């Protein structure tokens, strides 16, 4: 399973995360965004780069590409929707159509590695 987050007013679930603030590293961004969106703290020493993915923002928009660096890691605390997040859910490969194109690439890689059913 992979954790997905749905923002208010959106239909699709996204892999939690967000944009960097000026001067932030990937790790700093990840730690901040996870705390803001999921109300938990990631253990920095457990964070591992899964891969970097690029895909169109959606099937209806041409010329706009999303580039996303993905990480795995352990957390402490209780997961809950925070900030602009309306809902969180554990997703499986059966939820492929409920995520945007860039997240589908992650789903495909996790499934091929036997980490997502």
BAKOLRO-674121 format. One record per residue (C-alpha): residue in one letter; z, y, x. Coordinates in steps of 0.2 Angstrom, whole numbers. Layout:
<sites>
['A'; [Z; Y; X]];
...
</sites>
This chain:
<sites>
['X'; [0; 0; 0]];
['X'; [-3; 18; 5]];
['X'; [6; 33; -2]];
['X'; [-5; 45; -11]];
['X'; [0; 62; -18]];
['X'; [-8; 72; -32]];
['X'; [-7; 91; -33]];
['X'; [-5; 100; -49]];
['X'; [-21; 102; -59]];
['X'; [-30; 89; -49]];
['X'; [-36; 71; -54]];
['X'; [-38; 63; -37]];
['X'; [-24; 57; -26]];
['X'; [-24; 62; -8]];
['X'; [-16; 55; 8]];
['X'; [-2; 68; 10]];
['X'; [-4; 81; 24]];
['X'; [-12; 98; 25]];
['X'; [-18; 112; 36]];
['X'; [-11; 118; 52]];
['X'; [-2; 134; 54]];
['X'; [-7; 145; 69]];
['X'; [-1; 137; 85]];
['X'; [5; 120; 77]];
['X'; [0; 103; 85]];
['X'; [-5; 89; 74]];
['X'; [13; 82; 75]];
['X'; [21; 98; 70]];
['X'; [9; 100; 55]];
['X'; [12; 82; 50]];
['X'; [31; 84; 51]];
['X'; [31; 100; 41]];
['X'; [19; 94; 28]];
['X'; [27; 78; 25]];
['X'; [44; 87; 22]];
['X'; [36; 100; 11]];
['X'; [26; 88; 0]];
['X'; [37; 72; 0]];
['X'; [54; 78; 4]];
['X'; [57; 66; 18]];
['X'; [58; 67; 37]];
['X'; [46; 58; 48]];
['X'; [54; 50; 64]];
['X'; [43; 59; 77]];
['X'; [44; 44; 89]];
['X'; [37; 32; 76]];
['X'; [21; 43; 73]];
['X'; [5; 34; 78]];
['X'; [-13; 40; 77]];
['X'; [-23; 29; 65]];
['X'; [-39; 38; 66]];
['X'; [-49; 54; 63]];
['X'; [-61; 54; 48]];
['X'; [-75; 65; 42]];
['X'; [-83; 65; 25]];
['X'; [-90; 77; 11]];
['X'; [-76; 85; 2]];
['X'; [-82; 77; -14]];
['X'; [-98; 69; -22]];
['X'; [-102; 86; -31]];
['X'; [-101; 98; -16]];
['X'; [-115; 98; -3]];
['X'; [-112; 105; 15]];
['X'; [-93; 105; 15]];
['X'; [-85; 92; 26]];
['X'; [-67; 87; 27]];
['X'; [-60; 82; 45]];
['X'; [-44; 73; 44]];
['X'; [-33; 66; 57]];
['X'; [-22; 52; 50]];
['X'; [-6; 45; 56]];
['X'; [7; 32; 52]];
['X'; [26; 34; 54]];
['X'; [43; 29; 48]];
['X'; [53; 41; 37]];
['X'; [71; 44; 32]];
['X'; [76; 51; 15]];
['X'; [70; 47; -3]];
['X'; [52; 50; -7]];
['X'; [49; 63; -21]];
['X'; [35; 75; -25]];
['X'; [39; 92; -18]];
['X'; [30; 109; -16]];
['X'; [13; 109; -25]];
['X'; [13; 90; -27]];
['X'; [15; 84; -45]];
['X'; [15; 65; -43]];
['X'; [16; 53; -29]];
['X'; [11; 34; -30]];
['X'; [9; 19; -20]];
['X'; [-10; 15; -20]];
['X'; [-19; -1; -16]];
['X'; [-38; -4; -12]];
['X'; [-40; -6; -31]];
['X'; [-37; 13; -32]];
['X'; [-52; 17; -21]];
['X'; [-60; 27; -35]];
['X'; [-44; 38; -37]];
['X'; [-46; 46; -20]];
['X'; [-58; 58; -12]];
['X'; [-72; 52; 0]];
['X'; [-63; 55; 16]];
['X'; [-48; 45; 10]];
['X'; [-60; 31; 6]];
['X'; [-64; 29; 24]];
['X'; [-46; 27; 28]];
['X'; [-44; 14; 14]];
['X'; [-59; 5; 21]];
['X'; [-52; 4; 39]];
['X'; [-35; -2; 33]];
['X'; [-43; -15; 22]];
['X'; [-54; -21; 36]];
['X'; [-38; -22; 47]];
['X'; [-29; -32; 34]];
['X'; [-16; -18; 31]];
['X'; [-22; -14; 13]];
['X'; [-25; -26; -1]];
</sites>
